[in-house]
Amino acid sequence: MTDKNRQDGRLFDGEAFVRWVLLALAELRSAKAEKCRPSHFLNEDGVRSSANRVGRMIKNPDAVTLAKAGRLEAEIREEASRVGVSLPDRLTRKDAA
């Protein structure tokens, strides 16, 4: 069985991942982390539009790619570790509902 979403590099369940991102950002805000907003992650020097990258992912979960999701998760977990916040594993489709 092939899945079109996996074949083109898209995240299998973008909605569940976005829900995890929102929960993780809320945890970071609660801990008063320096980086706690969508615009704090996935930024590239010299690319002004990169500040909106995570916001666009949140608004359009179907467009989340595995590569960007992996980078975002790593950056969020790094900040959480820095401030001592324990984050849950990624959510399943059932948890995101």
N, C-alpha and C positions, 0 to 999 in steps of 0.2 A: 504494500500500500504506500503510495507516495502522497505527499502533502504539498500542495502548491506553495503554501506559506513557508515551509522549510526549504523548498527548492530555490526560492528566490532570495534567501537570506533574511526573510522577515521573521520576527519573533512569533512563535506559535500562539501564544496567548498574550497579546499586547495589553489587553484590558487588565488582566491580573497583575502584570508587571507594573503598569501605571498606578494601580491601587497600592502596590507595595511601595513605590516611589513616594506617593503622597503620605502614606503612613510613616515612612522613614524620615521624610522631611519634617513631619509633625513632631516626631521624637527628637530630632535635632533641635527644633525650635524650643521644645520643652526644656532641653538641656542647655539652652542659651549658647548653642554652638555658633562660632563665627560664620561658618558656611551653613546656611539653613534654608536658602531660597533656591528655586529652580535655576535662577540666573547665575548662581555660584558654581554650577557644574558644567562640564563639557565645554569650557571656554578655550579658545585658541587665540594666541597672541596675533594681533593684526586683523582678526576677523570679527568685525563688530556684530554681525548677525548671530555669532555663536552664543551670545548672551541669551538669546531667545530659543535656543535649540531644545532645551528640556521642556519649556513651556509649550512648544509646538508638539513635542512627543506626548505630553499630557492631554492636549486637546485632540490629538489624532492617534490613538493607540494602534490603529491598523498600520501606521507607517513606521512603527518602531522596528529597527533592524537589530539583529542579534549582536552585531559589532558595537553599535551605540549603546545597547542595553548593557552589554558586558562592561564597557568603559564607565557608564554611569553608575552601575552597581558598585564597581571597584572604588570609584571616587567617593560615593556616599558612605560605603563601609569604612574607607580610610578616615573620613572625617568623624564618623561615629566612634571608631576606635580611639581617635585622638582625644575625644571628649568623654570617653567612657560610657557610651551608649550601646546597649545590646540590641541589635536589630533582628527581627524574625527572618527566617528563610523566605524565599519568594513565595507568593501566594498562589494557590491553585485557582482554577476557574470557579470552583465551588466557594472558596473563601472570598473571592472578589465580588460575589453577588450580594 
